[in-house]
Amino acid sequence: MPKSARKKLVARREYTKADVKEIRAHSKARTPIAKIARTMKRTEGSLRQKAFSLGIGLGHQR
């Protein structure tokens, strides 16, 4: 199998209470989603999904 055809395994991490608290703080401070993603080492999509499930806005979806 060629290298390009191999798929990288997804390492999923649960959101801790501290992570949720940090997301809420970033939402209130209106921090850009790209910056949040870099600091928390999570994807933008993951953060958007979590924010949606918490009922808070992140990035341009306010």
N, C-alpha and C positions, 0 to 999 in steps of 0.2 A: 504494500500500500504506500503510495507517495506521501511525503510529509504534509503536503497541503491538504490532503484528504482526511487526515487525522483530526479528531475533534477534541478540544480542550475540555476537561472535566469541570463542571460548575461546582465551585465551593460555596455553598450557601451558609450564611451566618444569620442566626436569629437576631432580632432587634432587642436589645436590653432596655431596661427602664431608663438608664442613662442616655442611651441613643435617642429614645423618644423625647426625653427632656431637651436634648441638644437640637433635635429637629424643630421642636416648638420654639426654642429660643431663636434659631435662624429664621423661622417664619416671621416671628415678631420683628426681628431686626431687618427683614426684607433682604437677606443675603442672596446673591445670585446662586442658582441651582448648581452651576458648574463648580463654584468655589466650595459649596457644601460637599459635593461629591468627592472633590480632591481631599478635603480635610477628614472626611469620615471613611475614605477608601471604599466607597460604594458607587454603584452606577446611578446615573441620573434617573433612569427608569425605576430602579428599586426605590429610590427616595420619593419619587412622585407617587408610586403605588402606596407606600407606607403613609405618606401625607394624606392621600385620598382616603385611606381606610380610617385615619384619625380624624378626618373632617376638617383639615387645615389646608391652607394654600401655600404653595412653594413656587418660586420663579414667576413666570408670567401668568400663571393660572390663579389669579386672585379674585 
